[in-house]
Amino acid sequence: MNPKTGNRLDWTDYTAVGEYHVPATLRNGLELWAAEHIMPGDFLRSVLENNLSEAVVRADRVNRYCLFGIVNFIHNRMPPDCHGSKSKVKNWAAYRKYNQKTPQRV
C-alpha cells in the first residue's frame, strides 16, 4: 500500500505519458484484483491470463493503444501469482472464495 495515497498498488510511477501507459479506467480493476482477488472485466482477465488474441479482440481503442504498457505494468508491479496463465488467474480468484469471512449469526 502506498502510504501517501492510501492506494493498494503503487501508482507513483504512473503518468499518462510516463513509464506505464495504464489508462485510469483500469486502475480500480487492477487494484481490486491484486488486493481483494476480485475478478476484473473480460479485457483485463484475458491480459492477466496471457491470452493475447482475446485481449486484442476485447480491447477498446484506448486499451489497444496502451496494451504494451498495461502488460508491462502487470509484469513488473503486480503479484506474480495473480497473472501469467489461466490457471494462475483461476487460483487467485479461488483464494477470495475460500478465504472470505462468513457472517456470524448472533
Secondary structure, DSSP 8 states (H G I E B T S, - for coil): --TTT--SS--TT--TTSS----HHHHHHHHHHHHH-----HHHHHHHTT-HHHHHHH--HHHHHTHHHHHHHHHHHS-GGGSSSHHHHHHHHHHHHHH-------
